[in-house]
Amino acid sequence: MSQTNEAPQSPKPAPAKRHRPVIAIDGPAGAGKSTLAAHLARRFGFLNLETGAMYRALALKAIENDLSFDDEAPLLDLAAYTRITLEPQVEGNRVLLDGQDVSRRVREADVTAAASKVSIHPHLRAWMVQQQRALGAGGGVVMEGRDIGTAVFPDAEVKIFLDAAPEVRGDRRYRQISPSFQTLNRDADEPAQTTLDSQASEQQRIKQEGIIRDMKERDERDRNRAESPLKPAADAVILDSTALTLDEVLARAEQIVRSHLRLDPASV
């Protein structure tokens, strides 16, 4: 499945009936939504659609056109002439912006920060919601974002709100984007080695604190925006992964899906 957007219009209600269910996964940045969505899609034979990539792609085009993230009207005009296509892959989505593969570029820090700012505009979010509803209209999808269960598919058959403490999410994001720590040569002069290790440790601490600070600021924007603020749907199952391993999170999410869809554990 792939989806290309059209000119901005007023959002339309989601279809009353679908052939297959929708699994909605919402939650703050760094909670692990992409990992969970990809796993559930593989496990249950659904398509994995990462709606946040659409905001990232538009933010990237705004960067390339030197547009302010604070002014909604120019961003809506830009969207009218932008083609964003999501192509589900085994791991995540391939993201095409005006036909160009930007899958790696939209994961970079400047685009991530810009997407958070772009996404607060109400009319732009309403337009994005329409595009996202079209993506999952037929069902059979795991759709992850920040307002899937509340705005995009409030009638989703399964709703999971994946959360974790900001410090835990920040640490996970730091480990995700930072290169593995390389142990320096212990045969070198030991005092000099200790100084190098201390400097590296301090640099890591500063970087990690910056990631956590940025994440808290993004949480604040997401939770307090006028259109579709980040919050669990009333009927969502809240899955807090703060004290859980990845395997435990995946197992619990599978149980939630099976119970809501009334699936026999032996059948999938």
C-alpha positions, 0 to 999 in steps of 0.5 A: 500500500502507498498513499500520495497526498492531495491539496488540503481540504476539510477532513471527512469522517472515517468510513463506518465499516472496514473489511479488516480492523485497525490497530492504533498506537499512540504515545509520546516521542521515544516511547517505542511506537515504531518498534511496537507497530512493526512487530505487531504488523508482522505478527498479525499480518497487517500493514505498518503505517507510520503517520509521523513520517508524513509530518517529518516529510512536510517539515523537511520540505519546509526546511528546504524552502526556508519556511518558518515553522510558526506560520501555518498559511505558507505551510498549507500552501506548501502542502498543496504542492507536496506529494508524500508517499508511504510504502510499508516495508518489513521494518518501518516505512519507506518515505517518498517526498515528491518522488524522492526517497527521504527515509533516512533524512526524515529521521535526522534531528533537525527534521524531527524538531521541525516536525514537532513544530509543524504539527501544532497547526490545527488546519494542517493537522486536520488536513493530515488527519484526512490523508491518514484516514485514507491510508487506513480506510480499508483496515488491516493496518497498524497505524502509529502516531500521537492522535490515531485513537483520538482523531484519525480512527476513534473507532479503531478496534484496538487502541494502545497508548504506549508511554514511559518516563521522559528520562527512560525515553530520552535514554533509549533515544540517546542509545538509538542515535549515538554510536556505540561507545568504543573502549580506548586502548588500555595499553596507552598511558593510564593518566591520559586514558583516564582524562580521555574517558572522563571527557567522553563521559561528560560529553555523553552526559551533556548530549543525553541531557539535551535529548531529554530536555528536547523530548520534554519540550516536545511533550509539552507542545504535543500535549497542549496543542489546540488540535488533537492534543496528545492524550490517551483515548478514553478506551485505550489500553495504557501500556507503560514501558518504563520498567519493562523489557522490550520482550515484555512490552511486545508480549503484553501488546500481543495479548491486548490485540488478541483480547480485543480482536478475540483471537485464539493465541494458537491461531496467530 
